[in-house]
Amino acid sequence: MKRLCLLFVLLLSAGIQVFAQNTHTATGKVTDEKGQGYPGAGVTLKGTHTGTVTDVNGDFMLDVPDGDNIFVIQAVGYQTAEVREADQAVNVKLQVKSKELEGTVVTALAMNREKRELGYNTTTVNAEELTAGQNSSALTDLQGKVAGADITSSTGGPGGSTRIVLRGEKSILKDNNALIIVDGVITNNYDRTLANPLSQVDFGNGANDIDPDEIESITVLEGPAASALYGAAGANGAVMITTKAGKHNTSGKKSKMDITYKATYTQSDILKYPQMQSQFGQGAIYTGPVDDRGDNFSWGPAFDNQLKPWGQVIDGKQQVKPYSFEPNNLQQFYNHGNDLNNFVSLSGGNDLSTYYLSINSVNSDGVTPNTFYNKYSVRFNATTQLSNNFYSSINVNYINSYSRVEQSGQGQGGVLQSLLQVPTDIPISQLKNLNSKFNSMDYIDTAGIHRYGYFGAYSPNPFWVADYYDNRDKTDRVLGDFKIGYKKGDFNVFERVGVDGTDDVSSYKTPQINSQSADQSIYYPSYPVINTGGYQQNNYTGLRAYSDLIGTYTHTLSENFGMTALVGNNVTMIHDETLNAYINPASNGLVIPSFYNFTNNQGPVYVTNPVLDHRTYAMYADVKFNYQRELYLDLTGRNEWSSTLAPGNNSYFYPGANAAWVFTERLHGNFKDKVLDYGKVRIGTAGVSSDALPYANNPAGYTQAPIATGFGNIQPPFNSVPAYSIGSTFGASTLKPELTREYEVGADLSFLKDRIVTSFTYYNDFTHNLITAIPVPPSTGYSSEYTNVGDISNKGEELSIRGTPISTKYGLKWDIFGTYTHNVNDVESLNGGVSQLAVGSTFQGMAIVAAVGHPYGTFYASDITYWNGHAVVDPTTGLPVPTSKPVLRGSFLPKFQASWGTDLSYKGLKLHALFVTKQGGQFYSENKALMDFLGSAPETVANNRNPYVWQNSVYQVGTTNNYLPNTTKFSPYNYYANEIGQNDLPAQALVNASYIKLQELSLGYKIPQKYYKNTIFGSLEAGLFGNNLILWTAKSNKYDDPEETSSGAIGNAQGFNYNARPSLRNYGAYIKVMF
Amino acid sequence: MKRNIRSGVVCLMLAALGVSSCKKFLNVNTNPNVVQTATVQTLLPAAQLLVGSSVGVDLQIDGSIWAQYWTQDPGASQYRSLEQYAPGQDVFLTPWTNLYAAAENFFQLYKLADSQKKKQYMAISLLMKAYTFQLITDGWGDVPYRQALKGQYVDSNILNPKYDSQRVVYNGIIADIDSANKLLSTTDPVTPGTDDLIYGGKMAQWKKFSNTLKLKVYLRMSQVSPATAQAGIAALYASSPVFIGVGDDAFIGYGYNSANKNPLYAEESGLGYVQNLVASATCIDSMNSNNDPRLNIFYDTTAAGGFSGIAQGYEKATPAAGSFSIPSSYVGGNAQSASSTNAPVNLMTSYESLFLQAEVSARGWANPGMDSSLFYQAINANFNYYSTQLASATGMTAAAADAAYLAGGGYWVTYPSAGSVTQKLSYIITQKWFAMCGNQGFEAWSEWRRTGYPTFFVYSQSSIIGDNFPKRFLYPTTESTTNSNYPGFAPTTTKVWWDLL
């Protein structure tokens, strides 16, 4: 350690030298592969903006300082060459390059590096590829374009959550999302969701704030090998977003401003509706009164299409309709979503400075009534080169968003649940007018009594819910960075300070209501609608601040051998503060209805103000060696100190190494020219340690927390007496950091002059010492302890391929491309005698767990008991017997993912299509469980609802091990409405999550410039597009888009759809004009 | 030296950024959202509230259903599995967790008070921990005791506490009461005030609590260890003990504001004010046959007037609303009446104390010949406890109502002074059961398990274990899945140690 530190100091001081300023004129010639002089090639002195272009003969002259100079030669279609000056002259022969596999790429710390140098896999998606489908989320736009990434876009529409996990889930407790980095600065990818997946309000996540049109490119660093330099934060890989910037103009002429305007109009509707049975309508003929007009059950008689009264009798009147199936009923509730996106950017530059300014607005109305999402953002970037070798840049992005979103899941405020509780024959289109007494939830009758006239006795009118339950989120966010550097010759040092500050206020209104039914005859009086009303507000302030001090030094040791050294220092500060205030309808309540203010409370307002501080500092070094542009070796090391672990455990060092060999440099002749023009093999390994969540190693401590029972709670102060109880979770200072070690090997190949380009990677990750809070027996006095709990492995392959079957000089080009991702996750071991741990929250009879020997995210739920593959039933009822305890039933993780796309372009016209698929995972569908219970699910009509024998069933003889074939018929009603309905078999709500999706389809046309040559227009483009367009699911999935989630983007309990917000199909048109 | 160079280099780099000291920079990991040390004044009420919520919600519901005061409304289903005598293990998760949390808080309170020489707080924490552990062991039998509550590192980090036999737990409880008694006898100037939610720091009443608790603990051993029980009680009486009398009832009052509701009512409001609990015919019929005026306190009348119950565990159809009684707001049982919020949670009452004393006398273990008088005092204490409620419900004074009841000549009313001990016990415990209707459900169920009185319990109509009664709670799954010393599943039909019936 001592030696390493000294090395840092030496390396730093080595750069601080005084350079002589005498100059001379260098001359040179640039030739193409045939030896002809190449005109117009760019020649710059490496590390400066000093440069020129070659003349018609390929010759150039340039005044340069005395000393050892390197020239960088750039020419369209050729590999960038670096040549050392020899006797004040330079001669360069250009080499044709592989467009796909060469060029530069943004790597960790926002360093540009040549792709050929890298000993690990990265994927770069440029602006045009990224926005081909015009999704409003930059992360959703990546779907199907990055091998190794598991992207889950829950709503697919504006403001929704998008999760991106690279090379598998690695942590039980902490966020598994990749680090999202904008222009070198880590951003705050926080969840704007309520913590409870059972009644979720999903306002999206921080990463979706970045406007896709502002993005120049996204580079995904799949594994820790690529992101080791980010330390703990980069343990899950990184998504590096490079925003657009102004360009230098070295033509000598006065530069003009580039203006781009883009307008996009998108319409949205719901991608997949749950399918309803069409044979039976409202009622419950198997129990109770046949003709319960307030019922939410569709367990009534078969449809007879006869006119029949429905709903309540109000003022002696009742509505009448035919008793028949209402097709497309749910569709009557939702609107078409509209989204108008305007984007303007201004940019320019001269030889010393650049600037870029963009303004973006998104105004959209959601599909659920009253929901909306509005976002405004401004970005400003500028760079300048100062005369004394200093340079600096600034990059600022301000984002303001405001949205209203419906609550999903259970509770009176759950829109989808109240909607699904409308029986199959009740026309939803007729429930809309809340001024009609027949639909009203709260009108005052002639006696002054509050009444509801809505037909349903057990759930409120969904239109009323969507109107009165009002959940909003307002965000102000500033993120950006400031950089100042000094660059001279081979030496470059800069300091960069990045900040992401967020102010986010979310509010949740619960209306006060106390209505009696209008109809006081038999079905309604027991079901008044009562809620004391409530209000919740969460004010979140999040600050992320980073400082990087980085020095680099490039040295050419000999003509063939070079090295680049980098040392850096990073300081990270995270500070989060939240002020939560809650008037809880269950324990408190509003005084005056519709007045949502914390002074309007019946009892004390429950207020908490959690504060969270997390700091790290780190020093790192990276030394790269290259030999003849053929062999590359890269050694990295980082030592990090974290605030969240105790001294002794809070300092950790991890080294990494990777190497690349461009073996085609060894090849010559026909094989290289005609078959394999470029080939590289690479190998890498890296470790990333990851610290604990703040305060996880603290003792329990005391708070004035509410004393909770199953459903109620007592909130201190109690009768004005303060009451502090000890916390239920504790940690220990012995907590060690998590460590992920990864090995990867791969190859990048280009055949037939770039006609076929492919990249393959195999990786093997092992994460040790996972930190999580494990449950401890309550008899210890506590419920959980933070501890190092076990190990998880991820092994897999990433493959991407692109082929160009047709490419003609007339401009016709046909590309096909695809990716394949296969990851095998395994929970290797857990400590302390624990066989499994819950991931995220659980609900009765159902958990998502990490169980030893199983993949992460395995469902753990009660299911039907099986004996030798036969369902075991109860011999008296014929109903399946639930397992005595929950059983493990498959994971939410897909077995593999793939994508397939094609681009067809001819002159300015371009047709693009992209299909994506995930296969082999499962998800929990509460829509299925609920519709089974309600009798609206298609499977409830098997055998016309007459009793039948469970297929291949057996029964147990007494308590023996004897099983005999069963002949007792079961009643479908008892199975679906009781056994499923009472949540005895939650595993039966697991649905195959496999799907194929037409993710993107677009047709764009760039109008040839000849038509507007002498106008102000520089470029004109228009197009039609769709994203998330068509979904094909497994046959057994009649319910949901498997991508929908109730756990937001950050929650680890994915695959859990508890009546989540439906996902959207988006389509529209855009125009783009450049001046 | 090595360390100095390292931190020196680091600090050099940090210094450039204006960070003065690296150690200071990283020293932000003390959780600012909790306080590391509470005060005795804040810890005592929190621990008492945890006991109140357990006794007031889960033990009250489970006890009152299994003591056949209440039954599940056939139109709803929240407590159906208790009526089926087939509850899942996690029906008992909340009381197990909250009672151990309460005990943990009393344990921490004891340590804190000890370190600050606050003897009265030490005494109260010992008594309340003893009281809490009796609830735990009476519910679940063998439970972690000697190794329990020691999860944190400072308390030796025992994550798999061993289970102790119930006798060991009882011995520990008695030892704690004895220790508390010694502390109580001092004249420490520091006493609790309003932070003691039970007695407001009145140490004379804690002394009575201590004696009554000891009496109750010994009497619970009357079947399994009669000699020990008798000797213990004799020793207790030899110290001229004062027991809880009228006005000394140990209870926690609720309803001070909407966030301080009676815990049963808070539970009901959390369940959307659904009336899950209704009157059981077992209790209603027996009280009706006695013309018991206390029906007016414990239950609401039906729409037609009068009191009517639903047969225990009946679930075949939903009777019309208003055709049966529901538990009243005086016991926090009416889910739709706001006055349920004010119902107290009884921990140990004057009538309980008097019935215990009557039993001692009837058994001849102390105070011979006083049993008849104590029996009537106990009934009277129960009427007295509800005098305000009786006046408002019936317009009668407690004394008048009591007199009318005793004069009514109902069953279990005329004490058999000349009868056998068994006969006397049947009167004492059955009357105790009437008195505890819906206000001390768990204690009534425990006394029924110990003595078999009342004798007229019926099997739940939805029992799926046939003609059997549940005799214990189940260990929750948090215990069975995480404690390597978990002794294995014990079904509800396995009796606890002192239950020999």
Interface residues (C-beta under 8 A of the other chain):
Chain A: M1 K2 C5 L6 F8 V9 G288 P525 S526 I530 S547 L549 N569 V571 A586 S587 N588 G589 Q602 G603 P604 Y606 T608 N609 P610 V611 D613 H614 R615 T616 Y617 M619 W641 S642 S643 T644 L645 A646 N650 P694 Y695 N697 N698 P699 A700 G701 Y702 T703 Q704 P706 I707 A708 T709 G710 F711 G712 N713 I714 Q715 P716 F718 N719 S720 V721 P722 A723 Y724 S725 I726 G727 S728 F730 A732 I774 P775 V776 P777 P778 S779 T780 G781 Y782 S783 E785 G832 G833 V834 Q844 Q982
Chain B: K2 I5 R6 V9 V10 M13 L14 A16 L17 V19 C22 F25 L26 N27 V28 N29 T30 N31 P32 N33 V34 V35 Q36 T37 A38 T39 Q41 T42 L43 P45 A46 A47 L49 L50 G52 S53 S54 V57 D58 G75 S77 D90 T94 W96 T97 N98 Y100 A101 A103 E104 N105 F107 Q108 V143 P144 A148 L149 K150 G151 Q152 Y153 V154 D155 N157 I158 L159 N160 P161 T194 D195 L197 G253 Y254 Y256 N257 S258 A259 N260 K261 P263 Y265 A266 E267 E268 S269 G270 L271 G272 Y273 T318 A321 P476 T478 E479 T481 T482 N483 S484 Y486
